[in-house]
Amino acid sequence: METETILGDRLFRLEEQFWRGDSAFYRRNLADEAVMIFPDPAGVMIKDEMCSSLENSPRWEEVLLEEHRVMEIDEHAALLTYRATAARDGELPYVARASSVYVRDGSGWKLAFHQQTPLAVIPAVEVD
């Protein structure tokens, strides 16, 4: 089994790419039976639905993943949890708690499950 730091670094690099990646990236890196859970209206999506939804969707321009936690379930599965802040030009940042489960197959680590819980963003107030 990999050390938690090496595994965590590897999976968090992959995780950040999911926030920015296109449908081709998703097709290569999602497990065949992947399930992803997003706030409504997106809701629950499987691999083909997720890949199709990205074909005409703007991707995040900036992504910051913080508060990393990694739990290696066994040598073929790992759980990530973290806080994500993502932004696009002209929009308020999206902030969420997220969890992902990765499974290792013959071609490397694949994302099998992902879930996001949005957090309230309180706009900054300028003080004179």
Secondary structure as GFF3:
##gff-version 3
##sequence-region A 1 128
A	DSSP	alpha_helix	4	20	.	.	.	ID=ss1
A	DSSP	alpha_helix	23	29	.	.	.	ID=ss2
A	DSSP	beta_strand	30	37	.	.	.	ID=ss3
A	DSSP	beta_strand	44	46	.	.	.	ID=ss4
A	DSSP	alpha_helix	47	54	.	.	.	ID=ss5
A	DSSP	beta_strand	62	74	.	.	.	ID=ss6
A	DSSP	beta_strand	77	87	.	.	.	ID=ss7
A	DSSP	beta_strand	94	105	.	.	.	ID=ss8
A	DSSP	beta_strand	108	118	.	.	.	ID=ss9
###
